[in-house]
Amino acid sequence: MKKFFRILFTVLIAAFLLIQFYPRPEKNNGNTESEQDISKVINTPAPVLAILKTSCYDCHSNQTYYPWYAQIQPVALWLNDHIEKGKKELNFTLFGQYPVSKQYRKLEEIGEMVQEDEMPLVSYTLIHRNAKLDESQKQTLLSWVGSARKYFQNTHSPETLERKP
Ligand code: HEC
């Protein structure tokens, strides 16, 4: 039995070392400053932006912060997968490029995700402890979503805000 575990351990270590040779995906750290960033197109107070940057931008923007362990496989691949999927759903860096109806809808989804503790992903906050939202941060985000949505309602016709298929 002891021999079995020794072999198993050796195989696991070898697999871990081998996977390090697997190419790391290109880093997601293109443009830092974008005129289309949500903070440029929607009134986003500094405390709100700080929360978004800490808790959401790693997967929902063109600027990911890479801690040292993000260089280790399979973490690098795993993180890249989240970034690709996350950005497809919502990219704060390019928020201003979305049609108005989509911006309005994304704001609602942000509220839902925060309200239901679905974002940031639990698998991520387990490691990134500081990304976890506490109650007051959640309230800050939710009231920001509320006023941003109200602003859209006051400045656009209901037809413009309606969901396009
Ligand atoms: C670790 C990466 C990661 C972080 C951090 C993260 N998200 Fe996401 N998010 C995703 C992924 C991946 C998806 C795609 C859907 C899925 O797989 O759950 C997604 C989807 C979404 C969606 C679309 C949900 C829908 O209705 O389909 C919204 C809105 C969202 N995230 C908001 C946020 C907000 C707000 C934060 C910060 C408070 C955040 N996310 C933090 C990875 C992340």
Residues whose N, C-alpha, C, O or C-beta is under 5 A from the ligand:
A	BS01	HEC	S55 C56 D58 C59 H82 K85 G86 E89 L90 K106 E109 I110 M113 M119 P120 L121 Y124
